Amino acid sequence: MTYDFCVLGGGIVGVATAHRLLRTRPGASLVLVDKQSRLGTHQTGHNSGVIHSGIYYPPGSLKARLCRAGARWTKEFAAANDIPFRECGKLLVATDSVEDERLRALYRRSIDNDVRVSAVDAAELKRREPHVRGVSALFVPDTGIIDYTRVTAVLAAQVREMGGEILLETPVEAISESDSAVTVSGPTRSITARTLVVCAGLQADRLARAAGIRTDFRIVPFRGEYYRLPADRAGLVSTLIYPVPDPALPFLGVHLSPTIDGELTVGPNAVLGLSREGYRKGSVNPRDAREALGFPGLHRVARAHLRTGARELRNSLFKRGYLAECRKYCPELTVADLLPHRAGIRAQAVLRDGTLVHDFLIERTPRSIHVLNAPSPAATSAMPIAEYVVDQLFAA
């Protein structure tokens, strides 16, 4: 059988893309393929569960455009499908004069990005969040929290209702494209389709190379470690509390995040991972480690951010260092408050010259399209990314 469409990748972006394809082409034959035993195993199921507003991203970038649209879509989809979510808002907290100046730049960017914010002084910050300290803050009311694995599960159920097929535990190692079709194959089976969409996250660069796309980047896994606070501290804050990010880095810093199931998490940090899919501390995959450590782009990143990398590694090894990041804005936290929580791994595209790819990155061949870089806020932006991909397919 030759399918009309094959989608590789069972995270939220892949499932949203399958959903959009079937909405755009009702009755088409479609198969979604993932090597795991369940959907949303990696970045979808290992994030903070935040519905982002789009405040951070350069005006006009794909991230800025698609995140704003995605926040609206996520809330509307959740409301229509009885998926719990909450608009708790977010406070971006500056703790010194340098961060205050960065905060002012973010305020100007929020205007360019059409994101609602309000300035908060130190006294108002203390009134809103008695346990948080800072010299100033921005309040972003439209930021929310949700469980993206729930969103993915509902999307997948609707894909099946529209006639789509979902194949799990089906790894893909090779991609062969002809003038009329694309065949993907692995140890268990081969699948042929007229059009292929690849949303492979942590494996995006490898599948792109398998498809013959020349890539000057490598997916470098950055491990994000979280803690959770004890149950009796889960009400410490009522909103998301974020530090002011360093504009030179793609990471948002260690934040306090209420979750939709009532927990309060702290994190993530960002340390180089030596296993793309190994979530336990100290996980090493020889192939992943060899490819990352042998990539010239990573060497250039390391040299450019040596101090930051050393600090992140120290904080990973020593809980008190991690705690110090949190205590900048929440000084009453103690080591005893930091309880173990699951880690996440960010698939970060790094160019050979050492540039971190900040925006979403999408490339195509005559019969396939590849989502090559889709880190945060990809979960928030999943359906607009899917719409963008499908529009690109049918514009050809």
Secondary structure, DSSP 4 states (H G I P E B T S, - for coil): -EEEEEEE--SHHHHHHHHHHHHHSTT--EEEE-SSSSSS-SGGGSS--EE--S-SSPTTSHHHHHHHHHHHHHHHHHHHTT--EE---EEEEE-SHHHHHHHHHHHHHHHHTT---EEEEHHHHHHH-TT---SEEEEETT-EEE-HHHHHHHHHHHHHHTT-EEE-S----EEEE-SS-EEEE-SS-EEEEEEEEE--GGGHHHHHHHTT---SEEEEEEEE--EE--GGGTTS-SSEEEEPPPTTSS----EEEE-TTS-EEEE---EE-B-TT--STT-B-HHHHHHHHT-HHHHHHHHHTHHHHHHHHHHHH-HHHHHHHHHTT-TT--GGG-EE---EEEEEEEETTS-B--S-EEEEETTEEEEEE--TTTTTTHHHHHHHHHHHHHH-
